[in-house]
């Protein structure tokens, strides 16, 4: 390339809604890291950070990088007020009070207590497919196990969990490769809320050992110093948020597990031979194909980054999926290696908004992989029938059928 050609060569273009980019964003993200570590998108009016250290620092600095206007680009651009109880869309001090309530249930003890039930359910899901020559990592596992887990925690009857999951799935699908108009009642959310409200009414009179009961009856001191209970609207928003977030990312993790280990049969064989590697394999899958790869923040003050000023009031996208491939943090970051030593990654975020369900997602990922390997040491993806999901919030597979021989 001549000097003149280099001078006019276009810079990288990143668009979180573009289906072609979403199919494989990593070449674009690598260019961002190397050429424009502070990226500016004029079309949708946002900045973006893509390097590990930059993204990690922004996650920690919640005062400058606020979540209070939402963390999804179309929500932030909608101008709609975030409903109370959406803890991922809150800053301290309100965030801290609300997170403290939910964290009473998301304890290691309670997460571990689910393991036997989840393993049993996983076995019941997989056993009918033994000998059939195929199964689907999403339809038979990814869409099932996470919803059962969050349903058990929330107290949602098993027979209704599929309905709620499907309505959440429908609400986040992108119709085309452009930013959608956002409303909190988009694509069936109202019906989901009505179902959840019915469960809340039942739980009010029939308390149980679940998160819904905990939220309905817990007392706490709010940011004004007032001792009170959550309003019913706050509880509903809590439950709706956890119902959606509790299964979408883990569904994607399970799908990537099936795809990556099909593409790396040598590493899959290592797992068959040594099950103690399963935990670190799940961490590498989370790093390599982060299920929730982009997080939005509202910039509250002018900041200097990479020689440029980002003005207050800007939207900043933190591309943790890119950060987790950064060679500055992970040697040969674009290489999948279940033997990689990982001190920490950003798949679950970092700082005060670190995912409350991270421990549960890891347990589910380990159980699913272990149960699959027990039955099928080998599989290949049926690419003719695999379908990638298109959303602006999570990235992964809508359908991932595999052939088991």
DACOR-V87094 format. One record per pair of residues at least 24 apart in sequence whose C-alpha atoms are under 10 Angstrom apart, sorted by the first residue. I is the first residue (numbers start at 1). J is the second residue. Records with the same first field share a line. If there is no record, write none. Layout:
# DACOR-V87094
I=J / J
This chain:
# DACOR-V87094
11=35 / 36 / 39
12=36 / 39
13=39 / 40 / 41
14=39 / 40 / 41 / 48
15=41 / 43 / 44 / 46 / 177 / 178 / 179
16=44 / 73 / 177 / 178 / 179 / 293 / 294 / 317 / 319 / 391 / 392 / 393
17=73 / 174 / 176 / 177 / 178 / 179 / 180 / 390 / 391 / 392 / 393
18=174 / 176 / 177 / 178 / 179 / 390 / 391 / 392
19=174 / 176 / 177 / 178 / 388 / 389 / 390 / 391 / 392
20=177
21=177
22=177 / 388 / 389 / 390 / 391 / 392 / 395 / 396
23=388 / 389 / 390 / 395 / 396
25=321 / 322
26=289 / 321 / 322 / 325 / 334
27=322 / 334
28=322
29=319 / 321 / 322 / 323 / 325 / 326
30=322 / 323 / 325 / 326 / 327 / 334
32=322
33=322 / 323 / 325 / 326 / 327 / 328
34=326
36=306
37=305 / 306
38=305 / 306 / 307 / 308 / 309 / 310 / 316
39=306 / 316 / 317
40=310 / 316 / 317
44=73 / 74 / 77 / 178 / 179 / 315
45=73 / 77 / 314 / 315 / 316
46=73 / 77 / 296 / 297 / 298 / 310 / 314 / 315 / 316 / 317
47=296 / 297 / 299 / 310 / 314 / 315 / 316 / 317 / 318
48=294 / 295 / 296 / 297 / 315 / 316 / 317 / 318 / 319
49=294 / 305 / 316 / 317 / 318 / 319 / 320 / 322 / 323
50=294 / 317 / 318 / 319 / 320 / 321 / 322 / 323 / 324 / 325 / 326
51=318 / 319 / 320 / 321 / 322 / 323 / 324 / 325 / 326 / 327 / 328 / 329
52=318 / 319 / 320 / 321 / 322 / 323 / 324 / 325 / 326 / 327 / 328 / 329 / 330 / 345 / 346
53=323 / 326 / 328 / 329
54=305 / 306 / 318 / 319 / 320 / 323
55=295 / 317 / 318 / 319 / 320 / 321 / 322 / 323 / 324 / 346 / 349 / 350
56=318 / 320 / 323 / 345 / 346 / 349 / 350 / 351
57=350 / 351
58=297 / 299 / 316 / 317 / 318 / 350 / 351
59=295 / 297 / 318 / 320 / 346 / 349 / 350 / 351 / 352 / 353 / 354
60=349 / 350 / 351 / 352 / 353 / 354
61=350 / 351 / 352
62=90 / 91 / 92 / 297 / 298 / 299 / 300 / 351 / 352 / 353
63=91 / 92 / 298 / 299 / 300 / 301
64=297 / 298 / 299 / 300 / 301 / 302 / 303 / 312
65=91 / 296 / 297 / 298 / 299 / 300 / 301 / 312 / 314 / 315 / 316 / 317 / 318
66=90 / 91 / 92 / 296 / 297 / 298 / 299 / 300 / 315 / 316
67=91 / 92 / 95 / 295 / 296 / 297 / 298 / 299 / 353
68=92 / 95 / 297 / 298
69=296 / 297 / 298 / 315
70=295 / 296 / 297 / 298
71=294 / 295 / 296 / 297 / 298 / 315 / 316 / 317 / 318 / 393
72=294 / 295 / 296 / 297 / 315 / 317 / 392 / 393
73=179 / 180 / 182 / 294 / 295 / 296 / 297 / 298 / 315 / 316 / 317 / 392 / 393
74=179 / 180 / 181 / 182 / 183 / 296 / 392
75=180 / 181 / 182 / 183 / 184 / 296
76=182 / 296 / 297 / 298 / 315
77=179 / 181 / 182 / 315
78=180 / 181 / 182 / 183
79=182 / 183
80=182 / 183 / 184
81=184
82=184
83=184 / 233 / 234 / 237 / 238
84=230 / 231 / 233 / 234 / 235 / 236 / 237 / 238
85=230 / 231 / 232 / 233 / 234 / 235 / 236 / 237 / 238 / 239 / 240 / 241
86=234 / 235 / 236 / 237 / 238 / 239 / 240 / 241 / 242
87=237 / 238 / 241 / 242 / 353
88=238 / 241 / 245 / 352 / 353 / 354 / 355 / 356
89=297 / 353
90=353
91=352 / 353
92=223 / 352
93=222 / 223 / 224
94=222 / 223 / 224
95=223 / 352 / 353
96=222 / 223 / 352 / 353
97=220 / 221 / 222 / 223
98=215 / 220 / 222 / 230 / 234 / 238
99=238 / 352 / 353 / 356
100=220
101=211 / 214 / 215 / 218 / 219 / 220 / 230
102=211 / 212 / 214 / 215 / 218 / 238 / 239 / 242 / 356
103=211 / 356 / 357
104=211 / 214 / 215
105=153 / 154 / 209 / 210 / 211 / 212 / 214 / 215 / 356
106=153 / 211 / 356 / 357 / 358 / 359 / 360
107=356 / 357 / 359 / 360
108=359 / 360
110=153 / 360
111=149 / 153 / 357 / 359 / 360 / 361 / 363 / 364
112=359 / 360 / 363
114=148 / 149 / 152 / 153 / 360 / 363 / 364
115=149 / 360 / 363 / 364 / 367
116=367
117=148 / 149 / 152
118=145 / 146 / 148 / 149 / 152 / 363 / 364 / 367 / 368
119=145 / 363 / 364 / 366 / 367 / 368 / 370 / 371
120=367 / 371
121=145 / 148 / 149
122=148 / 364 / 367 / 368 / 371 / 372
123=367 / 368 / 371 / 372 / 374 / 375
126=368 / 371 / 372 / 375
127=371 / 372 / 375
129=375 / 404
130=375 / 376 / 404
131=375 / 376 / 404 / 405
132=403 / 404 / 405
133=376 / 379 / 402 / 403 / 404 / 405
134=376 / 379 / 380 / 381 / 382 / 401 / 402 / 403 / 404 / 405
135=379 / 381 / 382 / 400 / 401 / 402 / 403 / 404
136=255 / 258 / 381 / 382 / 386 / 399 / 400 / 401 / 402 / 403
137=251 / 252 / 254 / 255 / 256 / 257 / 258 / 259 / 368 / 372 / 381 / 397 / 398 / 399 / 400 / 401 / 402
138=251 / 252 / 253 / 254 / 255 / 256 / 258 / 386 / 396 / 397 / 398 / 399 / 400 / 401
139=251 / 255 / 398 / 399 / 400 / 401
140=399 / 400 / 401
141=251 / 254 / 255 / 368 / 372
142=247 / 248 / 249 / 250 / 251 / 252 / 253 / 254 / 255 / 256 / 258 / 364 / 365 / 368 / 397 / 398 / 399 / 400
143=169 / 247 / 248 / 250 / 251 / 252 / 254 / 255 / 398 / 399
144=247 / 251
145=247 / 250 / 251 / 254 / 364 / 365 / 367 / 368
146=243 / 245 / 246 / 247 / 248 / 249 / 250 / 251 / 254 / 360 / 361 / 364 / 365
147=243 / 244 / 246 / 247 / 248 / 250 / 251
148=246 / 247
149=246 / 247 / 360 / 361 / 364
150=211 / 239 / 242 / 243 / 244 / 245 / 246 / 247 / 357 / 360
151=210 / 211 / 242 / 243 / 246 / 247
152=209 / 210 / 211
153=209 / 210 / 211 / 212 / 242 / 243 / 246
154=199 / 208 / 209 / 210 / 211 / 212 / 213 / 214 / 215 / 239 / 240 / 242 / 243
155=199 / 200 / 203 / 207 / 208 / 209 / 210 / 211 / 212 / 213
156=195 / 196 / 199 / 200 / 203 / 210 / 211 / 212 / 243
157=199
160=195
161=243
163=192 / 195
164=188 / 189 / 191 / 192 / 193 / 195 / 196 / 240 / 243 / 244
165=192 / 243 / 244 / 246 / 247 / 248
166=192 / 244
167=191 / 192 / 244
168=192 / 240 / 241 / 243 / 244 / 245 / 247 / 248
169=244 / 247 / 248 / 389 / 391 / 398
170=391
171=244 / 391
172=244 / 248 / 389 / 390 / 391 / 392 / 393 / 394
173=389 / 390 / 391 / 392 / 393 / 394
174=389 / 390 / 391 / 392 / 393
175=390 / 391
176=390 / 391
177=390 / 391 / 392
178=392
179=392
180=392
189=240
192=240 / 243
193=236 / 237 / 239 / 240
194=236
196=235 / 236 / 237 / 239 / 240 / 243
197=232 / 233 / 235 / 236 / 239 / 240
199=236
200=232 / 235 / 236 / 239
201=232
211=238 / 239
212=236 / 238 / 239
215=239
242=356 / 357
245=355 / 357 / 394
246=355 / 356 / 357 / 358 / 360 / 361
247=357 / 361
248=291 / 292 / 393 / 394 / 395 / 396
249=290 / 291 / 292 / 293 / 347 / 348 / 357 / 358 / 361 / 393 / 394 / 395 / 396
250=286 / 291 / 292 / 357 / 358 / 360 / 361 / 362 / 364 / 365 / 394
251=291 / 361 / 364 / 365 / 394 / 395 / 396 / 397 / 398
252=286 / 289 / 290 / 291 / 292 / 389 / 394 / 395 / 396 / 397 / 398
253=282 / 285 / 286 / 289 / 290 / 291 / 292 / 361 / 362 / 364 / 365 / 395 / 396 / 397
254=282 / 285 / 286 / 291 / 361 / 364 / 365 / 366 / 368 / 369 / 396 / 397 / 400
255=291 / 365 / 388 / 396 / 397 / 398 / 399 / 400 / 401
256=282 / 285 / 286 / 288 / 289 / 290 / 291 / 395 / 396 / 397 / 400
257=281 / 282 / 284 / 285 / 286 / 289 / 365 / 366 / 368 / 369
258=368 / 369 / 372 / 379 / 380 / 381 / 400 / 401 / 402
259=379 / 380 / 381 / 396 / 397 / 400 / 401 / 402
260=285 / 288 / 289 / 336 / 381
261=285 / 336 / 338 / 369 / 378 / 379 / 380 / 381
262=378 / 379 / 380 / 381 / 402 / 403
263=336 / 379 / 380 / 381
264=336 / 337 / 338
265=377 / 378 / 379 / 380
267=336 / 337 / 338 / 339
268=338 / 373 / 377 / 378 / 379
269=373 / 377 / 378
270=338 / 339
271=338 / 369 / 370 / 373 / 377
272=370 / 373 / 374 / 376 / 377 / 378
273=377
275=366 / 369 / 370 / 373 / 374
276=370
277=338 / 339 / 366
278=338 / 365 / 366 / 367 / 369 / 370
279=338 / 362 / 363 / 365 / 366 / 367 / 369 / 370
280=337 / 338 / 339 / 340 / 341 / 342 / 366
281=336 / 337 / 338 / 339 / 340 / 365 / 366 / 369
282=338 / 361 / 362 / 363 / 364 / 365 / 366 / 369
283=338 / 340 / 341 / 342 / 343 / 344 / 345 / 347 / 362 / 365 / 366
284=324 / 336 / 337 / 338 / 339 / 340 / 341 / 342 / 345
285=336 / 337 / 338 / 347 / 365
286=321 / 324 / 345 / 346 / 347 / 348 / 362 / 365
287=320 / 321 / 322 / 323 / 324 / 325 / 330 / 333 / 336 / 342 / 344 / 345 / 346 / 347 / 348
288=321 / 322 / 323 / 324 / 325 / 333 / 334 / 335 / 336 / 337 / 338 / 345 / 347
289=321 / 322 / 324 / 325 / 336 / 347 / 395 / 396
290=320 / 321 / 322 / 323 / 324 / 325 / 345 / 346 / 347 / 348 / 394 / 395 / 396
291=320 / 321 / 347 / 348 / 393 / 394 / 395 / 396 / 397
292=319 / 320 / 321 / 346 / 347 / 348 / 349 / 392 / 393 / 394 / 395 / 396
293=318 / 319 / 320 / 321 / 322 / 323 / 324 / 346 / 347 / 348 / 349 / 392 / 393 / 394 / 395
294=318 / 319 / 320 / 321 / 322 / 347 / 349 / 392 / 393 / 394 / 395
295=319 / 320 / 321 / 349 / 392 / 393 / 394
296=393
318=349
319=346 / 347
320=345 / 346 / 347 / 348 / 349 / 350
321=345 / 346 / 347 / 395
322=346
323=347
375=404
376=403 / 404 / 405
377=404
378=402 / 403 / 404 / 405
379=403 / 404 / 405
380=404 / 405
